[in-house]
Amino acid sequence: MCQDKATASWAAEPIRIGPPIHTSMAVYPLLLGPDNLPAITDPEEAAQDIPLAVFSALTHAKDTALPVIPDALATALATTSDKTVAGRAEYTEIGLGESRARTLWSTNGPPPTAWKAVAGARRSVTGVRSRTHQGRTAQGRTT
C-alpha cells in the first residue's frame, strides 16, 4: 500500500529473478495505490465495503479530495453495527501516519463509540494478561 503515485508506480514493477538474458522467475507485486484504488467519497458506498473504504482513505491520504474521503469513512463507521469498527478506526488513524489526513481524522472522524470500543478492548486484553501472569513462577508453574 502506498500513498505516493510515483513510488506506487515504481513498486508495482515486476521483479525479475535470474540472469538478464534468461529470467527464471518474475514476481508481480500486488499494490494498492492512488492509481488503482478508487477514492470513496460517498458514505453509503463506504458502508457497503468498509475495508475497501479504509484502504481508500489510506491510499488517498495525500489526495486533494480531502476531507471528503475520511469523512465518508467516518460516517460509514458511525452507521455500521459491525464489531470491527474500533479496530478499523484505529488501523485508519495509524495508517494515516503524520499526514494532514490524520489531523483531519483525529479532529472529525471516527465515531466516539469506536474509540470507546478500542479503549474497552485494550482494558480487557490488559486484564487478561495480568490475570494470566498472576501466580506464575519463572518456569511457568502456578503457585
C-alpha positions in Angstrom: 0.0 0.0 0.0 1.4 3.4 -1.0 0.1 7.0 -0.8 2.6 8.4 -3.4 1.8 7.9 -7.1 5.4 7.8 -8.2 6.5 5.3 -5.5 3.4 3.2 -6.2 4.3 3.0 -9.9 7.9 2.0 -9.1 6.9 -0.6 -6.5 4.3 -2.2 -8.9 7.0 -3.0 -11.5 7.8 -6.7 -11.9 10.8 -8.1 -10.0 12.8 -10.3 -12.4 15.0 -13.1 -10.9 17.8 -14.7 -12.9 20.4 -13.6 -15.3 19.5 -10.7 -17.7 19.4 -13.0 -20.7 17.2 -15.6 -19.1 14.7 -14.6 -16.4 13.8 -17.7 -14.4 11.1 -16.0 -12.5 9.2 -12.7 -12.4 7.2 -11.6 -9.4 4.4 -9.1 -9.9 3.8 -7.2 -6.6 0.2 -6.6 -5.7 0.0 -2.9 -4.8 -2.8 -0.7 -3.5 -2.1 2.9 -4.6 -3.9 6.0 -5.6 -3.9 5.0 -9.3 -5.5 1.6 -8.9 -7.9 2.1 -5.9 -10.9 4.4 -6.2 -11.4 7.4 -3.9 -14.5 6.5 -2.0 -16.2 9.8 -1.2 -19.8 8.6 -0.6 -20.7 7.4 2.9 -23.2 4.9 1.5 -20.6 3.4 -0.8 -18.1 3.3 2.1 -20.7 1.5 4.3 -21.1 -1.2 1.6 -17.4 -2.2 1.9 -15.7 -0.8 5.0 -12.4 -2.5 4.4 -12.2 -1.0 0.9 -13.1 2.4 2.3 -10.3 2.1 4.9 -7.8 1.3 2.2 -9.2 4.1 0.0 -8.7 6.6 2.9 -5.1 5.4 3.5 -4.0 5.4 -0.2 -5.6 8.7 -0.9 -4.3 10.5 2.2 -2.4 12.9 0.0 -5.4 13.5 -2.4 -6.8 16.9 -2.9 -10.3 15.5 -2.3 -9.6 15.6 1.4 -11.5 15.8 3.8 -14.3 14.1 1.8 -12.7 10.7 1.8 -12.1 10.3 5.6 -15.5 11.9 6.3 -17.2 9.3 4.2 -15.4 6.6 6.1 -16.2 8.1 9.5 -19.8 8.4 8.6 -19.9 4.8 7.4 -18.2 3.6 10.6 -20.7 5.6 12.7 -23.7 4.0 10.9 -22.5 0.4 11.0 -23.1 -2.2 13.7 -20.0 -4.2 12.7 -18.0 -5.4 15.7 -14.7 -4.5 14.0 -15.5 -0.7 13.9 -13.0 0.1 16.6 -10.2 -1.9 15.0 -10.8 -0.3 11.6 -10.9 3.2 13.2 -7.6 2.6 14.9 -6.0 1.0 11.8 -7.0 4.0 9.8 -5.5 6.5 12.3 -2.2 4.6 12.5 -2.1 4.1 8.7 -2.5 7.8 8.0 0.8 8.5 9.7 1.7 12.1 10.3 -0.2 13.4 7.3 -2.8 16.2 7.1 -5.4 13.5 6.7 -4.5 12.1 10.1 -5.1 15.6 11.6 -8.5 15.7 9.9 -9.3 12.2 11.0 -8.3 12.9 14.6 -10.4 16.1 14.6 -13.5 15.0 12.6 -13.8 11.3 12.4 -14.3 8.2 13.7 -17.4 8.0 15.8 -16.8 8.3 19.6 -18.3 4.8 20.1 -15.4 3.4 18.0 -12.8 4.9 20.4 -14.8 3.7 23.4 -14.6 0.2 22.0 -10.9 0.5 21.3 -10.3 1.6 24.9 -12.5 -1.2 26.2 -10.7 -3.8 24.1 -7.3 -2.6 25.4 -8.5 -2.8 29.0 -9.9 -6.3 28.6 -6.6 -7.5 26.9 -4.6 -6.0 29.7 -6.8 -7.6 32.3 -6.4 -11.0 30.7 -2.7 -10.6 30.6 -2.4 -9.6 34.2 -4.7 -12.4 35.4 -2.7 -14.9 33.3 0.6 -13.9 34.7 -0.5 -13.7 38.4 0.7 -16.6 40.4 3.1 -18.0 37.9 6.8 -18.7 38.5 9.6 -18.2 36.1 9.3 -21.8 35.0 5.6 -21.3 34.1 4.1 -23.3 37.0 1.3 -21.9 39.1 2.0 -21.1 42.8 
